[in-house]
Structure formats: C-alpha cells, structure tokens
C-alpha cells in the first residue's frame, strides 16, 4: 500500500468516525459515549480509531469540521452563481445554510452544549470550531478583513450565531422564518457595533459595502 492509499484510508476513516459521533449524539449524551460505540456505528476497527484520535472531543471536532467544510463548499458554488449579492446577503445566506445543514443534529448540539459546561476541552473546541467556520464564511462572502479587525469580525459573527441558536432550536418551520428574523436583527446590531469601532470599511471608501454587515 503506497502513501496515497494510506492517506485516503485515514481520511475516509476520520470522516466516518466524525459522521458517526454526530449521529450517536442525537440519541446519547456526550459523557455516555465510548470509543467502541463510535467505532461500531462507523464500522471501523476501534483500535485504529483510538490511534487516529486522542480523545472524544477530537472525534466531535472531526465531525463538525467535515460538516462545515461541506457547507462552505456548497456556498461557494451558490455565491459564484450570484456575483451581485452583497456581503451582508451572502453572510445571511451562509448562516441560514449552516442552520439548515445542522437541523438533523439539533439534539446532538444540545448534548454538546450541555456537556461543554463541564468539559473545558470540549467547550474550547466548540468555540474554536465556530470561530473558524465564521471566519471562513466571512472570507467566502468577501468580508473577512485582515489582522485584529478580521479576528473581531469573525468573533462578532460567532456571537450572532450563538445568540440566534435558541430561536433555531425552537424553529420547526421549513424556511426557518423565525431564525431568519432573529439573524437579521442580530446582524443589524452587529453592523452598528462594528461601524462604531470601525471594523468595517467606511461607505465612502468602499461603495460595495453599502448593504453589507461586516
């Protein structure tokens, strides 16, 4: 077996494990999960799984990262088909798309949120994963920025996503109408704050930001 084949097997196994842990978290609490259960769900060797991941939060991180990568890939295609959309419109579309993609895993997110209060490693990973996803969304939408301003924009967007999570958890409408309204409100608040601290370009300098949030 050459290096390429080995790498492919490892990547495939990691993705299977990440998918399996999210599925299991829909019915099981995080602290009740075991590596053997995840291996059985993913139909992979448990010893191999333990060699690939240092702990359970690392497996969860894999599942969330793969999910976000798939979402961003799809958004890239959507944004390319609508080049006239503003940064704000793209960000809103991206947040809604993320909520839609995670809809089958609402209970898993509840279990992770609960467990993170008692597990600092898990909590830190969830925050890092969300910040990374929001930074990638901003970059894809054309509003990432550089340096400290870019980092603060990503953290601000993470705060928006977290603030709207409660509405999303209760929102069972097909078009996520309640979630969309909450996001629109929070994004407007974030835009006002970002303008106050000059984290977004002045409109006179960049007219294309006249409808953007970040």
FENLINCOR-V619992 format. One record per residue. PSI is psi in whole degrees, -180 to 180 (NA if undefined). Layout:
psi:PSI
psi:PSI
This chain:
psi:125
psi:176
psi:-40
psi:-43
psi:-41
psi:-44
psi:-41
psi:-41
psi:-43
psi:-46
psi:-44
psi:-43
psi:-42
psi:-42
psi:-41
psi:-40
psi:-42
psi:-42
psi:-41
psi:-42
psi:-36
psi:-39
psi:-43
psi:-36
psi:-14
psi:-21
psi:-10
psi:146
psi:149
psi:-45
psi:-11
psi:-7
psi:150
psi:159
psi:-38
psi:-38
psi:-42
psi:-43
psi:-42
psi:-43
psi:-38
psi:-8
psi:51
psi:163
psi:127
psi:-35
psi:-39
psi:-40
psi:-42
psi:-27
psi:-26
psi:-30
psi:136
psi:-27
psi:179
psi:-41
psi:-33
psi:-34
psi:-41
psi:-43
psi:-41
psi:-46
psi:-44
psi:-41
psi:-44
psi:-41
psi:-46
psi:-38
psi:-40
psi:-41
psi:-47
psi:-36
psi:-43
psi:-40
psi:-37
psi:-41
psi:-42
psi:-43
psi:-35
psi:-29
psi:-12
psi:71
psi:-18
psi:-7
psi:143
psi:167
psi:-44
psi:-45
psi:-40
psi:-40
psi:-46
psi:-44
psi:-41
psi:-41
psi:-43
psi:-43
psi:-38
psi:-43
psi:-40
psi:-42
psi:-33
psi:-3
psi:-41
psi:-8
psi:29
psi:-44
psi:-35
psi:-42
psi:-40
psi:-46
psi:-39
psi:-42
psi:-43
psi:-47
psi:-32
psi:-23
psi:-25
psi:-7
psi:96
psi:-35
psi:-46
psi:-45
psi:-44
psi:-39
psi:-43
psi:-41
psi:-46
psi:-42
psi:-42
psi:-46
psi:-41
psi:-43
psi:-41
psi:-37
psi:-41
psi:-39
psi:-45
psi:-42
psi:-43
psi:-35
psi:-11
psi:19
psi:27
psi:-45
psi:178
psi:159
psi:-143
psi:-40
psi:-42
psi:-41
psi:-42
psi:-35
psi:-45
psi:-43
psi:-37
psi:-41
psi:-35
psi:-41
psi:-39
psi:-47
psi:-42
psi:-39
psi:-30
psi:-1
psi:-35
psi:-45
psi:-41
psi:-40
psi:-33
psi:-11
psi:109
psi:10
psi:146
psi:-34
psi:8
psi:47
psi:-45
psi:-40
psi:-41
psi:-42
psi:-43
psi:-42
psi:-44
psi:-43
psi:-47
psi:-36
psi:-38
psi:-41
psi:-42
psi:-38
psi:-43
psi:-44
psi:-42
psi:-36
psi:-38
psi:-41
psi:12
psi:44
psi:-6
psi:153
psi:149
psi:140
psi:-32
psi:-24
psi:-34
psi:97
psi:-26
psi:-11
psi:10
psi:-16
psi:13
psi:164
psi:-33
psi:NA
